[in-house]
Amino acid sequence: MADRPQDAYPVTPDGSLPEQYKYNLDPLGVLTFAAAVTTKIRLGPSVLDIPYYNPVTLARRLSTIDILSKGRLNVGLGLGWSPDEMEATGADIKVRGARADEFIQVLKALWTTDPSEFHGKFFSLSKSHINAKPVQKPHPPIYIAAFAPAALKRVASMADGWNPTGLSVEAMAQMFGAIKQMAEAAGRNPSELKMIVRGNLVLRDKPVEKDRPIFMGTPDQIRQDIAACEKIGADEVFLELGFTHGGQELSNWEWWMEEFKPGR
């Protein structure tokens, strides 16, 4: 977390980064641990920022998690937004879109072919045997966090679904409709695309009445948001609890899981 970010954080009123950003475990390490101590729940990051990774090494690490979890991995990908993070990882923010297209192609090549081979502008892989392959066929589902038109087109043409966050229900409905239209134009079946909504939960004791962001408010308001997402075709809503008060306490997570479980 940059002490003085080059760009303002788009969510907070003053543009500062949340305190929670100062302490984060590596997501791939956590998922590997989670694979070992669970048997049913699906596992996945939301999201891994493509510019910070190499596709060959990432494909192997994700294959390992899918194997250890017996096929329970979802792969969430994004382009990143922070110039500070780009600088720290040696990424070039100017080519992140074009690089992402090749990156996903390399992932799929490594997961589905043997030997694997790829030659592009950003990545080149000579014919290689890179095993073992993921349990899920043809590969673990890929969900992309996307907002810009070019990124939405990437979802429509290359991904298994869309992973929006921070958008109103109306905006999600409109953008998911556009994704499905682009998928159909690309020769894909739009009904096979899933929308998995990430809700950054911020609980309040009293109802938030004016200009309420989605997933901020009382438990009843949060349940209304979940229902609204389901109504526009969301296949799943998962709540990010780390941004609300008490979100670092496991006991609170257990209570909230019970509070917001389907059918309550």
Secondary structure, DSSP 4 states (H G I P E B T S, - for coil): --SS-SS--SSSTT-PPPGGGG----HHHHHHHHHHH-SSS-B--S-EEGGGS-HHHHHHHHHHHHHHTTS-B-EEEE----HHHHHHHT--GGGHHHHHHHHHHHHHHHHH-SSEEEE-SS-EEEEE---PPPSSSS---EEE---SHHHHHHHHHH-SEE--BS--HHHHHHHHHHHHHHHHHTT--GGG-EEEEEEE-EE-SS---SSPPTTEE-HHHHHHHHHHHHHTT-SEEEEE-TTSTTTT-HHHHHHHHHHTSTT-
